[in-house]
Amino acid sequence: MHLFDVAIVGGGPAGSSCAASCAVAGLRTLVLDREKFPREKVCGDCLNPSCWPVFERLELTERVRDLPHSKLSSVEFIAIDGRKVIVDFPSGAGCEISVKRSLLDDLLLNRAGELGADVHEQTTATGLSENGHWKIETASGEFFQARILIGADGRNSTVAHLCNLLPRPARERVALQAHIPLPHAFGNRIVLQFLREGYSGQAPVNEAQLNLCLVGTPPTISKLRRWAERQFQLPADQGWRTITPLTRSPVASAHENLFFVGDAARVVEPFTGEGIYYALRSGELAAKAVAKIVRGENRQLALRNFTRAYSGMYRGRLWINRLAREAVLRPQLGSLFVHAARIRPEIIKFLTAKIVEKL
Ligand SMILES: Cc1cc2nc3c(=O)[nH]c(=O)nc-3n(C[C@H](O)[C@H](O)[C@H](O)COP(=O)(O)OP(=O)(O)OC[C@H]3O[C@@H](n4cnc5c(N)ncnc54)[C@H](O)[C@@H]3O)c2cc1C
C-alpha cells in the first residue's frame, strides 16, 4: 500500500489550503472528502478580507475574483423592533465579498489537485488505526496509509470522534440555509437581523441570489422558517440545508503526528463571518509544521511553533466573536446593543472594523 507523507480528511477550505501548501512543499499528499464537488454547504458565503493574502499565496486571487460574487459595501444590524444601524465596510481590491461555497470550495480543492495533491472525492473516512503511521479505512473498504494525519473534516469531525477527542455534543442551536431569489433593490449589504427566536443573516451572492441563514434552537427553528417564508415570500416547500452545532468546545490542534484544522479544531460563532479565514489559515499553518516534521526537523519545535502561530491567528479577534455570541444567544440583548449603537455608533464601528480589517 502506498505510504503518503500526509493524509487530510476533509476537502473544505481548511483541508484544501493545507493540501495545496503540503503539495507545494513537496509532500506526498492525500485528500479524502465524502462529497462530490462542487457541493453547497451551510454557510453565509461571506469572505472576510483576511482571506485575500491566503488566496494570493495560493495564486488564486484572480480566479476567486472571476467567480460570480457580490462586493459587500456595508453591514446592517436590525433589532427585534426593526430599528437599524448601518456600518460601512472598507472598499477596494481587498474588500469583503460573498461567493457561493459550491464555487469557492471547488476552486480550492481543484487547486490542491493542480499542485499535486492526490484528491479522492466521494470517499468517507470511517476507521483509523495508528501503528507508527496512520491507516485510514473508508466506507467503501479501501485503506490508505500516511505518516501524518490532518482532521479537516468540519465541526462534527469523524477524525476527532475516532480519536476520542470530539467534545460531547451540548444542547446547541441549529442553522438553516438556502439560496433564494434576490429581493428587488436588496443592495450590496449584509443584513444581520435579531429575531425573538434567534437571528437571520442575509447577503447577496450574485446578481440573482440571496444567501439566507436562520439560526435558532431545535424548538424555535420552525418559527424562524415561517418568518422567512413570510418575509421573502418563499414557497412552503422551500428546500433548506441544515447544520448543528453552531459552536462547540475546541479540540487541541496539534498532537504528535495528528493535527486538526478549521472547524474540526475550533468552531466560532458564525455571526462574525470569519470561519473560512480561520480554516484557510490554520490549514496553511499546519502544512508548514507537517513539512518540517517530514523533513526530519525537530518535531517538538515544529509543534510549538505551530501552536504559537495558531493561537496568534485568533489573538485580538476571538473576544469580539465571544461578544457576538453573547448577543445572539440573547437576541433582546443584541437588540439593545443595536439601539445603543444608534446613539453611539463609534462602538459598533470599532468592533466591525476589527473584524473586517485585512490581516
Ligand atoms: C450558519 C452559518 C453561517 C456561516 N457563515 C459564514 C460566513 O459567512 N463566512 C465565513 O467565513 N464562515 C461562515 N461560517 C463558518 C464556515 O462555514 C466554516 O467555518 C468553514 O466551512 C470551515 O471550513 P472547514 O474546511 O474547516 O470545514 P468544512 O467546510 O465543514 O469542510 C469539511 C469537509 O470535510 C468533509 N468530511 C466530513 N466528514 C468526512 C469524512 N468522514 N470523510 C471524508 N470527508 C469528510 C465534508 O464533506 C466537507 O467537505 C458559517 C457557519 C454557519 C454554520
The ligand as an SDF file (V2000), in Angstrom:
LIG
                    3D

 53 58  0  0  0  0  0  0  0  0999 V2000
  -24.9520   29.3350    9.5910 C   0  0  0  0  0  0  0  0  0  0  0  0
  -23.5010   29.5050    9.3050 C   0  0  0  0  0  0  0  0  0  0  0  0
  -23.0750   30.6280    8.6130 C   0  0  0  0  0  0  0  0  0  0  0  0
  -21.7110   30.8160    8.3710 C   0  0  0  0  0  0  0  0  0  0  0  0
  -21.3210   31.9060    7.6620 N   0  0  0  0  0  0  0  0  0  0  0  0
  -20.0170   32.1240    7.4210 C   0  0  0  0  0  0  0  0  0  0  0  0
  -19.5940   33.2210    6.6290 C   0  0  0  0  0  0  0  0  0  0  0  0
  -20.3870   33.9930    6.1050 O   0  0  0  0  0  0  0  0  0  0  0  0
  -18.2570   33.3990    6.4540 N   0  0  0  0  0  0  0  0  0  0  0  0
  -17.3280   32.5600    6.9950 C   0  0  0  0  0  0  0  0  0  0  0  0
  -16.1230   32.7880    6.8210 O   0  0  0  0  0  0  0  0  0  0  0  0
  -17.7140   31.4750    7.7130 N   0  0  0  0  0  0  0  0  0  0  0  0
  -19.0160   31.2270    7.9210 C   0  0  0  0  0  0  0  0  0  0  0  0
  -19.4080   30.1050    8.6040 N   0  0  0  0  0  0  0  0  0  0  0  0
  -18.3820   29.1740    9.0710 C   0  0  0  0  0  0  0  0  0  0  0  0
  -17.8060   28.3560    7.9070 C   0  0  0  0  0  0  0  0  0  0  0  0
  -18.8490   27.7540    7.1860 O   0  0  0  0  0  0  0  0  0  0  0  0
  -16.8410   27.2830    8.4470 C   0  0  0  0  0  0  0  0  0  0  0  0
  -16.0130   27.8630    9.4230 O   0  0  0  0  0  0  0  0  0  0  0  0
  -15.9970   26.6800    7.3340 C   0  0  0  0  0  0  0  0  0  0  0  0
  -16.7910   25.9560    6.4380 O   0  0  0  0  0  0  0  0  0  0  0  0
  -14.9440   25.7470    7.9320 C   0  0  0  0  0  0  0  0  0  0  0  0
  -14.2330   25.1270    6.8940 O   0  0  0  0  0  0  0  0  0  0  0  0
  -13.5840   23.6810    7.1300 P   0  0  0  0  0  0  0  0  0  0  0  0
  -12.8020   23.3830    5.9140 O   0  0  0  0  0  0  0  0  0  0  0  0
  -12.9380   23.6340    8.4610 O   0  0  0  0  0  0  0  0  0  0  0  0
  -14.8270   22.6960    7.2590 O   0  0  0  0  0  0  0  0  0  0  0  0
  -15.9890   22.3670    6.2180 P   0  0  0  0  0  0  0  0  0  0  0  0
  -16.2070   23.4870    5.3120 O   0  0  0  0  0  0  0  0  0  0  0  0
  -17.1060   21.8720    7.0690 O   0  0  0  0  0  0  0  0  0  0  0  0
  -15.4090   21.1720    5.3570 O   0  0  0  0  0  0  0  0  0  0  0  0
  -15.2770   19.8880    5.9130 C   0  0  0  0  0  0  0  0  0  0  0  0
  -15.2330   18.8830    4.7780 C   0  0  0  0  0  0  0  0  0  0  0  0
  -14.9950   17.5940    5.3650 O   0  0  0  0  0  0  0  0  0  0  0  0
  -15.7610   16.6410    4.6620 C   0  0  0  0  0  0  0  0  0  0  0  0
  -15.9510   15.4890    5.5790 N   0  0  0  0  0  0  0  0  0  0  0  0
  -16.6200   15.4710    6.7360 C   0  0  0  0  0  0  0  0  0  0  0  0
  -16.5540   14.2430    7.3060 N   0  0  0  0  0  0  0  0  0  0  0  0
  -15.8090   13.4900    6.4660 C   0  0  0  0  0  0  0  0  0  0  0  0
  -15.3770   12.1340    6.4880 C   0  0  0  0  0  0  0  0  0  0  0  0
  -15.6800   11.3090    7.4950 N   0  0  0  0  0  0  0  0  0  0  0  0
  -14.6210   11.6690    5.4530 N   0  0  0  0  0  0  0  0  0  0  0  0
  -14.2990   12.4940    4.4110 C   0  0  0  0  0  0  0  0  0  0  0  0
  -14.6910   13.7780    4.3420 N   0  0  0  0  0  0  0  0  0  0  0  0
  -15.4260   14.2700    5.3560 C   0  0  0  0  0  0  0  0  0  0  0  0
  -17.0460   17.3670    4.3050 C   0  0  0  0  0  0  0  0  0  0  0  0
  -17.6740   16.7800    3.1860 O   0  0  0  0  0  0  0  0  0  0  0  0
  -16.5240   18.7810    3.9990 C   0  0  0  0  0  0  0  0  0  0  0  0
  -16.2830   18.9660    2.6170 O   0  0  0  0  0  0  0  0  0  0  0  0
  -20.7590   29.8660    8.8360 C   0  0  0  0  0  0  0  0  0  0  0  0
  -21.1940   28.7270    9.5110 C   0  0  0  0  0  0  0  0  0  0  0  0
  -22.5480   28.5420    9.7480 C   0  0  0  0  0  0  0  0  0  0  0  0
  -22.9850   27.3110   10.4710 C   0  0  0  0  0  0  0  0  0  0  0  0
  1  2  1  0
  2  3  1  0
  2 52  2  0
  3  4  2  0
  4  5  1  0
  4 50  1  0
  5  6  2  0
  6  7  1  0
  6 13  1  0
  7  8  2  0
  7  9  1  0
  9 10  1  0
 10 11  2  0
 10 12  1  0
 12 13  2  0
 13 14  1  0
 14 15  1  0
 14 50  1  0
 15 16  1  0
 16 17  1  0
 16 18  1  0
 18 19  1  0
 18 20  1  0
 20 21  1  0
 20 22  1  0
 22 23  1  0
 23 24  1  0
 24 25  2  0
 24 26  1  0
 24 27  1  0
 27 28  1  0
 28 29  2  0
 28 30  1  0
 28 31  1  0
 31 32  1  0
 32 33  1  0
 33 34  1  0
 33 48  1  0
 34 35  1  0
 35 36  1  0
 35 46  1  0
 36 37  1  0
 36 45  1  0
 37 38  2  0
 38 39  1  0
 39 40  1  0
 39 45  2  0
 40 41  1  0
 40 42  2  0
 42 43  1  0
 43 44  2  0
 44 45  1  0
 46 47  1  0
 46 48  1  0
 48 49  1  0
 50 51  2  0
 51 52  1  0
 52 53  1  0
M  END
$$$$
